[in-house]
Amino acid sequence: YYNPVFNFGLEAFCQASVRAGIDGLIIPDLPPEEGTELEAITKKLKLDLIYLLAPTSTEERISMVGKRSRGFIYLVSVTGVTGARKTLPLELEGFVQRVRRKTQQPLCIGFGISTPEQASRVARIADGIIVGSHFIRLMEGDATFSSLKAFTSSLREALR
């Protein structure tokens, strides 16, 4: 079975991404040790390749991702699966400090950000926030997207 959408190669995928206006790729399950081919292609096409770090990342992993990630580094706020949470871990600030000691890359934090208060806390220690699951939940529950618009506005206000 041949599906041209899924079987056209990394370079063609990256070229199509650039044509579509995409600036960077986040491939959550791609460890830097296996990203060499994609790194070369994205670098050639001036497409950022963003790697993830978790609170359990070693100092060696932090250094490697700091050297190889382009655009920013995605810091996973918690161990486990993504999704909205009531609270973020107290150790988050320490994790960010560990990474900042190893890299000058911008740091964006995601996984579990679902309130303006959490966004405000993260904005004090990082360069950006990433919200995913909560956006999806709001879109699924409101066909007019008015709750999504209100939530996005509340996040924007919290980041000022």
Helices and strands as residue ranges (DSSP letters): H 10-19, E 24-26, G 32-34, H 36-44, E 48-50, E 52-53, H 59-68, E 73-76, H 92-100, E 107-110, H 116-125, E 128-129, H 133-141, H 146-158
